[in-house]
Amino acid sequence: MSRFTTALTAAVAAFAVTTAASAGATKPKIVTMPASVLKSPDARICMPRTTSPMVAKDKTLPETLCQTVEQWSAHGVTIVSK
């Protein structure tokens, strides 16, 4: 579990930098994650709320959302593996 947490934390940090660089873009978000993170369809991936152009401005949600790949897809975020 520790290896998973480390990989997830690294992916979130890398994505935060990417998100900051592309803030304001209207293109669908594409996030690349290690394949080990995406092994289980029930795995929850934690990313900043601003990752999703659909829920970025919803201040009622927490700053960090932990959702499955399917839930992120519903919010306009495509997650692909390396």
Backbone torsions as a table, in degrees:
resi	resn	phi	psi	omega
1	MET	NA	-32.2	-178.9
2	SER	-65.5	-39.8	178.8
3	ARG	-63.9	-39.9	178.1
4	PHE	-63.2	-45.7	-179.5
5	THR	-62.8	-41.3	178.8
6	THR	-63.8	-45.3	179.7
7	ALA	-64.1	-40.7	-180.0
8	LEU	-65.9	-42.3	179.0
9	THR	-63.3	-42.6	178.5
10	ALA	-63.7	-41.1	180.0
11	ALA	-65.7	-40.9	178.5
12	VAL	-64.2	-42.9	179.3
13	ALA	-63.1	-43.9	179.0
14	ALA	-64.7	-38.3	-179.7
15	PHE	-69.8	-36.0	179.3
16	ALA	-59.5	-39.1	177.8
17	VAL	-65.9	-44.0	179.3
18	THR	-63.0	-42.4	-179.9
19	THR	-63.0	-42.8	179.7
20	ALA	-62.7	-37.8	-179.2
21	ALA	-70.7	-29.7	-176.5
22	SER	-108.7	19.9	-179.9
23	ALA	-60.1	137.8	179.4
24	GLY	91.1	-11.3	178.6
25	ALA	-73.4	143.6	-178.4
26	THR	-98.5	0.2	178.8
27	LYS	-68.5	153.2	173.9
28	PRO	-61.0	142.7	-179.3
29	LYS	-79.0	134.6	175.1
30	ILE	-122.3	123.9	-178.3
31	VAL	-116.9	131.9	177.8
32	THR	-103.6	126.3	-179.0
33	MET	-124.6	156.2	173.9
34	PRO	-62.3	144.9	-179.2
35	ALA	-58.3	-31.4	-179.0
36	SER	-63.5	-28.3	178.8
37	VAL	-73.2	-29.7	-175.0
38	LEU	-97.4	12.6	-177.5
39	LYS	-59.6	-44.1	-177.6
40	SER	-103.9	131.8	177.9
41	PRO	-67.1	-15.7	179.3
42	ASP	-90.8	-2.8	-179.3
43	ALA	-65.3	136.9	178.9
44	ARG	-97.7	131.6	-179.7
45	ILE	-110.4	124.3	-177.3
46	CYS	-98.0	126.1	178.8
47	MET	-145.7	161.9	177.6
48	PRO	-61.1	148.1	178.2
49	ARG	-57.1	-32.7	-178.1
50	THR	-68.1	-7.3	176.1
51	THR	-60.3	-38.6	-177.3
52	SER	-93.3	123.4	176.6
53	PRO	-66.2	-19.9	-178.1
54	MET	-80.2	-32.4	-176.1
55	VAL	-117.7	6.7	-175.5
56	ALA	-58.1	-36.9	-175.5
57	LYS	-94.3	0.0	-179.6
58	ASP	-78.6	96.6	-176.3
59	LYS	-72.1	-8.3	178.2
60	THR	-77.9	-16.7	179.1
61	LEU	-89.0	155.0	176.6
62	PRO	-66.6	160.7	179.7
63	GLU	-61.6	-35.0	179.9
64	THR	-115.2	127.3	177.9
65	LEU	-109.0	135.8	176.2
66	CYS	-114.2	108.6	-175.7
67	GLN	-137.2	164.2	176.0
68	THR	-77.5	168.8	178.5
69	VAL	-58.7	-41.4	-179.6
70	GLU	-62.8	-41.3	179.1
71	GLN	-67.7	-39.6	176.4
72	TRP	-63.5	-38.7	178.7
73	SER	-60.6	-39.5	178.6
74	ALA	-64.6	-22.0	179.4
75	HIS	-98.8	13.4	175.5
76	GLY	84.7	21.6	179.8
77	VAL	-117.2	124.8	177.4
78	THR	-100.2	125.8	-180.0
79	ILE	-111.1	123.8	179.5
80	VAL	-120.8	157.8	-179.6
81	SER	-98.8	155.0	177.5
82	LYS	-71.8	NA	NA
